[in-house]
């Protein structure tokens, strides 16, 4: 199990794409055809990357949607494991299928 905190996709977007390319959030929001507020919330790690946003980001940056969705999945799983313990009380179901 991972113990190191994974980066939120918004941090990756900011540090590996927006800053190095010298573009603004407004410029990118216009390119992606989304609101500046929605994009800003992702970049500031207050909103998750959706499948729709993953498609838009992959088109704009010539990546795959899976890149963005896997970043989000890893982030979400880490925080759920850290912050929710209810799932640990679920008993295992033995599979006896032959």
MODELLER restraints for C-alpha pairs under 7 A, 6 or more apart:
rsr = mdl.restraints
at = mdl.atoms
rsr.add(forms.Gaussian(group=physical.xy_distance, feature=features.Distance(at['CA:5:A'], at['CA:78:A']), mean=6.85, stdev=0.5))
rsr.add(forms.Gaussian(group=physical.xy_distance, feature=features.Distance(at['CA:6:A'], at['CA:74:A']), mean=6.56, stdev=0.5))
rsr.add(forms.Gaussian(group=physical.xy_distance, feature=features.Distance(at['CA:6:A'], at['CA:75:A']), mean=5.46, stdev=0.5))
rsr.add(forms.Gaussian(group=physical.xy_distance, feature=features.Distance(at['CA:7:A'], at['CA:75:A']), mean=6.53, stdev=0.5))
rsr.add(forms.Gaussian(group=physical.xy_distance, feature=features.Distance(at['CA:8:A'], at['CA:45:A']), mean=6.35, stdev=0.5))
rsr.add(forms.Gaussian(group=physical.xy_distance, feature=features.Distance(at['CA:8:A'], at['CA:71:A']), mean=6.67, stdev=0.5))
rsr.add(forms.Gaussian(group=physical.xy_distance, feature=features.Distance(at['CA:8:A'], at['CA:72:A']), mean=6.46, stdev=0.5))
rsr.add(forms.Gaussian(group=physical.xy_distance, feature=features.Distance(at['CA:8:A'], at['CA:75:A']), mean=5.85, stdev=0.5))
rsr.add(forms.Gaussian(group=physical.xy_distance, feature=features.Distance(at['CA:9:A'], at['CA:68:A']), mean=6.41, stdev=0.5))
rsr.add(forms.Gaussian(group=physical.xy_distance, feature=features.Distance(at['CA:9:A'], at['CA:71:A']), mean=5.52, stdev=0.5))
rsr.add(forms.Gaussian(group=physical.xy_distance, feature=features.Distance(at['CA:9:A'], at['CA:72:A']), mean=5.93, stdev=0.5))
rsr.add(forms.Gaussian(group=physical.xy_distance, feature=features.Distance(at['CA:10:A'], at['CA:42:A']), mean=5.01, stdev=0.5))
rsr.add(forms.Gaussian(group=physical.xy_distance, feature=features.Distance(at['CA:10:A'], at['CA:43:A']), mean=3.89, stdev=0.5))
rsr.add(forms.Gaussian(group=physical.xy_distance, feature=features.Distance(at['CA:10:A'], at['CA:44:A']), mean=6.39, stdev=0.5))
rsr.add(forms.Gaussian(group=physical.xy_distance, feature=features.Distance(at['CA:10:A'], at['CA:45:A']), mean=5.65, stdev=0.5))
rsr.add(forms.Gaussian(group=physical.xy_distance, feature=features.Distance(at['CA:11:A'], at['CA:43:A']), mean=6.01, stdev=0.5))
rsr.add(forms.Gaussian(group=physical.xy_distance, feature=features.Distance(at['CA:13:A'], at['CA:43:A']), mean=6.81, stdev=0.5))
rsr.add(forms.Gaussian(group=physical.xy_distance, feature=features.Distance(at['CA:14:A'], at['CA:43:A']), mean=6.23, stdev=0.5))
rsr.add(forms.Gaussian(group=physical.xy_distance, feature=features.Distance(at['CA:18:A'], at['CA:24:A']), mean=6.79, stdev=0.5))
rsr.add(forms.Gaussian(group=physical.xy_distance, feature=features.Distance(at['CA:25:A'], at['CA:36:A']), mean=6.55, stdev=0.5))
rsr.add(forms.Gaussian(group=physical.xy_distance, feature=features.Distance(at['CA:25:A'], at['CA:40:A']), mean=6.81, stdev=0.5))
rsr.add(forms.Gaussian(group=physical.xy_distance, feature=features.Distance(at['CA:26:A'], at['CA:36:A']), mean=5.61, stdev=0.5))
rsr.add(forms.Gaussian(group=physical.xy_distance, feature=features.Distance(at['CA:29:A'], at['CA:35:A']), mean=5.87, stdev=0.5))
rsr.add(forms.Gaussian(group=physical.xy_distance, feature=features.Distance(at['CA:29:A'], at['CA:36:A']), mean=5.22, stdev=0.5))
rsr.add(forms.Gaussian(group=physical.xy_distance, feature=features.Distance(at['CA:29:A'], at['CA:39:A']), mean=6.29, stdev=0.5))
rsr.add(forms.Gaussian(group=physical.xy_distance, feature=features.Distance(at['CA:32:A'], at['CA:56:A']), mean=5.97, stdev=0.5))
rsr.add(forms.Gaussian(group=physical.xy_distance, feature=features.Distance(at['CA:41:A'], at['CA:47:A']), mean=5.30, stdev=0.5))
rsr.add(forms.Gaussian(group=physical.xy_distance, feature=features.Distance(at['CA:42:A'], at['CA:48:A']), mean=6.09, stdev=0.5))
rsr.add(forms.Gaussian(group=physical.xy_distance, feature=features.Distance(at['CA:42:A'], at['CA:49:A']), mean=6.74, stdev=0.5))
rsr.add(forms.Gaussian(group=physical.xy_distance, feature=features.Distance(at['CA:48:A'], at['CA:72:A']), mean=6.69, stdev=0.5))
rsr.add(forms.Gaussian(group=physical.xy_distance, feature=features.Distance(at['CA:49:A'], at['CA:69:A']), mean=6.88, stdev=0.5))
rsr.add(forms.Gaussian(group=physical.xy_distance, feature=features.Distance(at['CA:49:A'], at['CA:72:A']), mean=6.33, stdev=0.5))
rsr.add(forms.Gaussian(group=physical.xy_distance, feature=features.Distance(at['CA:51:A'], at['CA:69:A']), mean=6.94, stdev=0.5))
rsr.add(forms.Gaussian(group=physical.xy_distance, feature=features.Distance(at['CA:54:A'], at['CA:65:A']), mean=4.72, stdev=0.5))
rsr.add(forms.Gaussian(group=physical.xy_distance, feature=features.Distance(at['CA:54:A'], at['CA:68:A']), mean=5.46, stdev=0.5))
rsr.add(forms.Gaussian(group=physical.xy_distance, feature=features.Distance(at['CA:54:A'], at['CA:69:A']), mean=6.39, stdev=0.5))
rsr.add(forms.Gaussian(group=physical.xy_distance, feature=features.Distance(at['CA:55:A'], at['CA:65:A']), mean=5.14, stdev=0.5))
rsr.add(forms.Gaussian(group=physical.xy_distance, feature=features.Distance(at['CA:58:A'], at['CA:64:A']), mean=4.93, stdev=0.5))
rsr.add(forms.Gaussian(group=physical.xy_distance, feature=features.Distance(at['CA:58:A'], at['CA:65:A']), mean=5.25, stdev=0.5))
